[in-house]
Each structure stands twice: as C-alpha cells, then as structure tokens.
C-alpha cells in the first residue's frame, strides 16, 4: 500500500457519554493508527492487557513489514527468488491463507503485487503516470502462482527471482485477530480493536448489546452512511478516502489491481463484516478490485459475511 501523511479511521465508534472503566490507547504502528478500547472493572489487569496487545502488534509488524530490512518478509523477498527459503510457522501460515484468497478471487487479491505498488509509489513521487510498457513488464513477475510453498519443509520458493511479497491487504487484519487473542488471554471480554480501519468488536460495552460502528462516506468524512452493530465480529474497509494521489489532474486510488497493474477506479469503498479480521481485510481488498458487479458470485459463496460498497457513481450497495 502507498503511504499517506494522514491515515483516517474508516469506522467511527458511535458513543454517548464517557463510560467508567474504559481504557483507550492509540499508537502509530503498521503504518497506520492503532486504537484499542477496553472495558474492565480491574484497571491494572486491563492496562497490562493493553500493554501486551501493543507488544503483540509490534511483534507482528517486525515479521510482515517489507520496509523493515530486518523483518522476516524482507529476508524472504531477498532470498526466495534465488533458493528455497525456510519460513516461520506464522509467516508460512499467512502466505498459505493469502494463496487461498488469491485462488477464490482469481487473483484479485494477490500478495505478489509489491512490484506494482513500487512502480506507482515512484510515479507518485515523480508526478508522472507510468507508461504501459513499464506496467506490462512488471506484470510478468506478479502473480500468486509464482509462489511455491512446501508444507513438509515449511519453505517457500519464487518461480521468478523478481517476485516480491507485500502483506498490506491482509497483515493488519491478521494483527487484529492476534490482538483479540492476546486480550482474551489476559481476561478481557469487552474491547474494540481498530488497526487502520480493520476492526474486531469483542463482547460489548456496558449497557449495550453490541458495539455501534459507523461507516464513513468515502468523500465526506463527517457523514455516516451506515451503522453496524457488532459483537464478536470483525469488519474491514478498503477504500481511497484520504489515501489517494493525483497525477495529470486525475485522481488515483492507492489500491492497485494486480491483474492489470493499474489503480482501481470503479469503486470508492468496500466494507466487509466477517468472523475474522483477516478474512474481512483480504475480502474487502478482493471485492474492491473486482468491483460491484463482478464480486456478486464470490460474495454469494460465503454465508457468513456482509458487504457494503460505494461505487464510482456514489451508489451505496449492500449484500446480502
């Protein structure tokens, strides 16, 4: 994902007056704002739980950030195109999950899109739209089928030495799920975890049946277009919001279509509600790329998700 100076939180907690026993902490991690809100009568226990939750997010970032030269994924990106490379069980697992989402979306979700992301990052820096030849040549080594996993050896090999991985479309969701497990292991039953618009609503606030979450309009940040009631469910949004750039007086989304190499133009935002934040994160990216019409068949293959879209004509579409 291309970096932005300001990262909005796409979901707004719809709260009333302040509540007792609420602990809320915000930090900047994984290139975005991270907010953890916890309700607990035991304040010392809650503070320790939040502390451990942020440590878990920091740990995950050190594995999956390709911009950290010492991260495991940086090592894999350097070596896996040259030779078979051993993986930690955690990285192996997320690559395996990513390949599943790539297969079911027919490549709309693809962690090998890193070279395309880099092409557009350079374009944004230089203020020049890349030419079609550059895009086409980069597409030659983008594609999830270039990834070969060996389950017995817990290793990976890239069929093209130029292939690189980027977990920007799934790692935050994964981190939310791990954060939830960390809070649960410390006795926390009611919390809201928000990593850059990837949310898990654990339990509910005092006196409420669920967490009330508002989805922002993709062009009017103070306008709530739909309200969700979430309890033990995840939600994620993919959209341009403030994360867009302008070249030749044309607005471009920061989300790149790995199938054609160009920024997605047909959709402004997609929100997915699912059982896990990882699934919501990956599927929101996939549906953003495939668009409102082409996503319908894939959406219907899931019986436990909800999808909310804003297309380029500002039409709000809800599935089911």
Residue pairs with C-beta under 8 A, 6 or more apart in sequence:
1 31
1 117
1 166
1 168
1 169
1 243
1 254
1 255
2 117
2 120
2 121
2 124
2 243
2 245
2 254
3 31
3 121
4 242
4 243
4 254
6 242
7 31
7 32
7 33
7 196
7 242
7 243
8 197
8 216
8 221
8 241
8 242
9 33
9 35
9 194
9 196
9 197
10 197
10 215
10 216
10 237
10 239
10 241
10 269
10 271
11 194
11 197
11 199
11 213
11 214
11 215
11 216
11 235
11 237
12 213
12 214
12 216
12 224
13 37
13 192
13 211
13 212
13 213
13 214
14 212
14 213
14 214
14 224
14 227
15 205
15 212
19 39
19 205
19 206
21 39
21 40
21 41
21 43
21 46
21 206
22 37
22 38
22 39
23 37
23 38
23 39
23 40
23 43
23 46
23 47
23 50
24 35
24 36
24 37
24 38
25 35
25 36
25 50
25 54
26 33
26 34
26 35
26 36
27 33
27 34
27 54
28 34
29 54
29 57
29 58
29 61
29 195
30 57
30 60
30 61
30 65
30 171
30 172
30 175
30 195
30 196
31 65
31 67
31 196
32 172
32 195
32 196
32 197
33 194
33 196
34 54
34 57
34 194
34 195
34 196
35 192
35 193
35 194
36 50
36 53
36 54
36 179
36 183
36 191
36 192
36 193
36 194
37 191
37 192
37 194
38 46
38 49
38 50
38 183
38 188
38 190
38 191
39 46
39 190
39 191
39 203
39 205
39 206
40 46
40 49
40 187
40 188
40 190
42 187
45 186
45 187
45 188
46 188
48 186
49 182
49 183
49 186
49 187
49 188
50 183
52 182
52 186
53 179
53 182
53 183
53 193
56 175
56 178
56 179
56 182
57 175
57 178
57 179
57 195
60 171
60 174
60 175
60 178
61 68
61 71
61 175
62 68
62 70
62 71
62 72
63 71
63 72
63 73
63 88
63 90
63 91
64 71
64 72
64 73
64 91
64 94
64 167
64 171
64 174
65 71
65 73
65 74
66 73
66 74
66 77
66 114
66 164
66 165
66 166
66 167
68 74
72 87
72 88
72 91
73 91
73 165
73 167
75 85
76 85
76 87
76 91
76 156
76 165
77 114
77 164
77 165
79 85
80 156
80 157
80 158
80 163
81 158
81 160
81 161
81 162
81 163
82 161
83 157
84 150
84 153
84 155
84 156
84 157
85 155
85 156
85 157
86 153
86 154
86 155
87 95
87 154
87 155
87 156
89 154
92 149
92 151
92 154
92 156
94 167
94 170
94 171
94 174
95 111
95 147
95 149
95 156
95 165
96 149
97 170
97 174
97 278
97 282
98 109
98 111
98 144
98 167
98 170
98 282
99 144
99 147
99 149
101 109
101 170
101 282
101 283
101 286
102 109
102 110
102 111
102 144
103 144
104 286
104 298
104 301
105 283
105 286
105 289
105 290
105 298
107 143
107 144
107 258
107 259
108 257
108 258
108 259
108 285
108 286
108 287
108 289
108 290
109 169
109 170
109 258
109 282
109 283
109 285
109 286
109 289
110 142
110 143
110 144
110 258
110 259
111 144
111 147
111 165
111 166
111 167
111 169
111 170
112 141
112 142
112 143
112 144
112 146
112 147
112 163
112 164
112 165
112 166
112 258
113 142
113 166
113 256
113 258
114 164
114 165
114 166
115 138
115 141
115 142
115 162
115 163
115 164
116 135
116 138
116 139
116 142
116 256
116 258
116 261
117 166
117 168
117 256
118 164
119 130
119 134
119 135
119 138
119 261
120 130
120 252
120 254
120 256
120 263
122 130
123 129
123 130
123 247
124 245
124 247
127 247
128 247
129 247
129 248
129 250
135 260
135 261
135 262
136 261
138 261
139 260
139 261
140 160
140 162
141 160
141 162
141 163
142 163
142 258
142 261
143 258
145 159
146 158
146 159
146 160
146 163
147 156
147 158
147 159
147 163
147 165
148 156
148 157
148 158
148 159
149 155
149 156
150 156
150 157
167 174
169 238
169 281
169 282
169 285
170 278
170 281
170 282
170 285
172 195
172 196
172 198
172 236
172 277
172 281
173 195
173 198
173 234
173 236
173 276
173 277
173 278
173 279
173 280
173 281
173 282
174 277
174 278
174 281
175 195
175 198
175 277
176 193
176 194
176 195
176 198
176 199
176 200
176 234
176 277
176 278
176 281
177 200
177 234
177 276
177 277
177 278
179 193
179 195
179 200
180 191
180 193
180 200
180 202
180 277
183 191
183 193
183 202
184 202
188 202
189 202
189 203
190 202
190 203
190 204
190 205
190 206
191 202
191 203
192 199
192 200
192 201
192 202
192 211
193 199
193 200
193 202
193 277
195 277
197 236
197 237
198 234
198 235
198 236
198 277
198 280
198 281
199 213
199 230
199 234
199 235
199 236
199 277
200 233
200 234
200 277
201 210
201 211
201 213
201 230
201 231
201 232
201 233
201 234
201 235
202 232
203 231
203 232
204 210
204 211
204 231
205 211
209 229
209 231
210 229
210 230
210 231
211 229
211 230
211 231
212 227
212 228
212 229
213 227
213 228
213 229
213 230
213 235
214 224
214 226
214 227
214 228
215 224
215 225
215 226
215 227
215 228
215 237
215 271
215 308
216 223
216 224
216 225
216 241
217 223
217 224
217 225
217 310
218 239
218 240
218 241
218 268
218 269
218 310
219 268
219 314
221 241
221 242
225 310
225 316
226 271
226 308
226 316
226 318
228 235
228 273
230 273
233 273
233 274
233 275
234 273
234 274
234 275
234 276
234 277
234 278
234 279
234 280
235 271
235 272
235 273
235 274
235 277
235 280
236 271
236 272
236 274
236 277
236 280
236 281
236 283
236 284
237 269
237 270
237 271
237 272
237 284
238 255
238 269
238 270
238 284
238 285
238 287
238 288
239 253
239 267
239 268
239 269
239 270
239 288
239 310
240 251
240 253
240 254
240 255
240 268
240 269
241 269
243 253
243 254
244 251
244 252
244 253
244 254
245 251
245 252
245 254
246 252
252 263
252 265
253 263
253 264
253 265
254 263
255 263
255 264
255 285
255 288
255 289
256 262
256 263
256 264
257 263
257 264
257 289
258 289
259 289
264 288
264 289
264 291
265 312
266 291
266 292
266 311
266 312
267 287
267 288
267 291
267 292
267 309
267 310
267 311
267 312
268 310
268 311
268 312
268 314
269 288
269 309
269 310
270 284
270 287
270 288
270 307
270 308
270 309
270 310
271 284
271 307
271 308
271 309
272 279
272 280
272 283
272 284
272 287
272 305
272 306
272 307
272 308
273 280
273 305
273 306
273 307
274 280
274 283
274 302
274 304
274 305
275 304
279 305
280 305
283 302
283 305
283 307
286 295
286 298
287 295
287 298
287 299
287 307
287 309
290 298
291 311
292 309
292 311
292 315
292 317
295 307
295 309
296 319
299 305
299 307
299 319
299 320
300 319
300 320
306 318
306 319
306 320
307 318
307 319
308 316
308 317
308 318
308 319
309 316
309 317
309 318
309 319
310 316
310 317
311 317
